[in-house]
Amino acid sequence: MTSPSEPAVAGHATADAPGSPEPPAVRGPRPPSWLATAATALYLLPATLALGLLAILVSWVPPRGDLTSAVARLWGRGLLAAAGVRVEVEVHPAVVPGRGYLVMANHASYFDVAAMLAVIPGTYRFVAKRSLFAIPVFGWALRAGGFIPVDRKDKRRAREVWAAAGDRVRRGASVLFYPEGTRSPDGRIHRFQRGAFLVALKTGAPIVPAGISGAHAVLPRRRWTVRPGTIRVRFGPPIDPAEYSLKERDELIRRVREEVGRLSGVELA
């Protein structure tokens, strides 16, 4: 566990392996909620504009997109620091640095996105809703970095997501999915949608379940005031989708969901 004098991001298990983030040097007591909320608001616009433009510029540096994800990691760390949020991380030893995975995590807050940006091992890309890619600068940076747009209403474009995710994993980047599809309304882990698992079964890419706890207390859905606290992220052992056929997809979904619940300690809805 971290104490108030420890860094904002603390690593456990293999979190200090090559490709994993170094803890930022942010120390001190947690700020009050009003100050954390104000600091978060003041950080978001200038940091998103400045780092978004930087992310677009470095996206051309080969291997394309890797430096963009590094800039996104910097953005996430900055947001956590502004909000007075600390992150503790554990990575299972079976997660090999430099190998691409499909990472599947529970989703209860905007701050679990920042936490994952800060601590997900190696290079990575996110699957994000298509509307985010239309936001000036922010969306341009996502597209330039090779992040993957998904339209939950347009099932016909699912093959594009499969192809893009498979390409990123083959190149050694992990791809993050939130299988619930949206933020949990009550902090519990709700039903997982099938799309991410079809990607796993079609591409054969191993799944790394990730459990996140504490983010819902920092900023739950339908609340806009930030409460400084600690977010814990635990990456479990990889699961091989080759053990399942397409007909056994629901069994794979159940196994991953239960593992995410075990890792996070969060109740399944």
Steps between C-alpha positions, in 0.01 A plus 500: 500500500609855448520763768458879448877534455526245220482562123171544317558170317633202693602178327482144627581159353645556150391861468863610479572276203622651170225695329317577824465857623725661758319663793467878469650703784173632645489503879308655785159477668182464300332832410139574597232411247435858386869557433538169315198581285633847417849369425357229274293756307798735462722214382271344241470762227860629474653157556272336244576767241877504559551126538248424226698709252822336618343157458405584140851622421679194640253257343714504185805369685542124440376271632197718430273559796734381774611849598139615485406241762794624710360854480157364598665337802645837595155660465346234727767544765450875496125462546548265794748740660268799453214309663708373792445137395756230573517173309622163623572236237572127493596316183492120494844351418350311203436831321807524275639851436503586130226256403160616378182405687132580501459661842144489635407710804197616695388859445349713777648848453687730265787463745545130433597609146767733642622225733531252213684756288747542786572135579411265212822310417684562174363682199125502457197621308144550622169414342286813544159612383507657156357835615821573694697498175299800378622726783755753366861429603402226748334284236766580244765378744307176560481432128864594438610266779322199355228483764197307378154657452193288561137578428283285724195576283662390173559127523605490133834666584596234756742341252696826488547485878612135482750578228636811673534329840668197346744725314595691817553180700716344227717810515554448875251755638228409746144609427273605787128421496232588754258212429216658700484759221436794732565614856328305775212696657560355846863385508413133455620297200214470253443272202790468257418556135615245245699717258837491679478123532427456132820693436689259729349191338556632146860615556616245760656779705533415871272682743639669811222569752549819702313589818462865601378614841471843657423698183125507566563669837719765332246597233187290451263539211271807525728682743743774401689562823825309545581326827874430532577139585682185395427292191629143486562319172581128487593321177432128516655206314429480125210287378541316169186536285613199295362287784150608393301463178259763369217294645670521841526880487264546795721275715801716413305816585395353835857396584649841419223688683544288812877552487457877467270486802754297698787733413306815580307374800196671346156336513356350184155641416 
